Amino acid sequence: MSLVIPMVILMQQHLVAAGSTLVAKKMQYDLNIRQPFYGVSPEKRHKIFKLAQAHTTIHNIEDYQRLLLWLWSGIYREERYLALDAGEYYTDYQTLASFDIYLEMLDTADNVDILDRLASNLIGKVILQHRDLERYLIQWRESDNVWLKRASLLAHLHHQQQTNVTLLTETILYLAADKSMLVQQAMGQVLNAYSQIDFAFVDSFIKNNITLLTPLCRREARKLTMMVNSTVN
């Protein structure tokens, strides 16, 4: 039996012990999703993950991928959070070889609580290493799936100086008329993030496309602008 399975079972046992029915119901209500929760706070979940790290050492990429898929396929939401915790923690295995695993997880990403971390911290990191994978971002922005559209934006979030500005701005303009709040918010988020690298460019981009960008997108993108202006004044 793979050492990953006892590791997952250990985490599940601790999640059961730390869970609260009342907290679980509130979490499910707040996120408006069907998947049940154990009712475990992020702080307690992080402690459980540390226990799991001490219990089992992930020696290779195969175990890393098994761990992510086992956790992701769990019944409860916190197991998906732990899959993301593990995915982000074992940085050596955030490589092209794991990209298909991330795509498999993306297929069932159904809310901002998991989609945003998956797109920005895992998928985006591999795409930064392998620019040919940007073809997925183009496919996703053209999808009817709102989560894929959001992913096509948030994958750029942590690229900083290495941001493919041409692709990012093309994607924003392509999605500018999309009525989804989830898409518009993500557009503003990535503009806001890039404004910390090139404030003048983002400021100019917003002004030049003010009639195309929605108020929500502009508000999200302008958060840093307002802070900078208030500091200057």
HELIX and SHEET records of a PDB file:
HELIX    1   1 VAL A    4  ALA A   18  1                                  15    
HELIX    2   2 THR A   21  LEU A   31  1                                  11    
HELIX    3   3 PRO A   42  HIS A   55  1                                  14    
HELIX    4   4 ILE A   61  TRP A   72  1                                  12    
HELIX    5   5 ARG A   77  TYR A   89  1                                  13    
HELIX    6   6 THR A   91  TYR A   93  5                                   3    
HELIX    7   7 LEU A   96  SER A   98  5                                   3    
HELIX    8   8 PHE A   99  LEU A  106  1                                   8    
HELIX    9   9 VAL A  112  ARG A  117  1                                   6    
HELIX   10  10 LEU A  118  ILE A  123  3                                   6    
HELIX   11  11 GLY A  124  GLN A  129  1                                   6    
HELIX   12  12 ARG A  131  LEU A  133  5                                   3    
HELIX   13  13 GLU A  134  ARG A  141  1                                   8    
HELIX   14  14 VAL A  146  LEU A  154  1                                   9    
HELIX   15  15 GLN A  160  GLN A  162  5                                   3    
HELIX   16  16 VAL A  165  LEU A  175  1                                  11    
HELIX   17  17 MET A  181  SER A  195  1                                  15    
HELIX   18  18 PHE A  199  ASN A  208  1                                  10    
HELIX   19  19 PRO A  215  ALA A  221  1                                   7    
HELIX   20  20 LYS A  223  VAL A  232  1                                  10    
END                                                                             
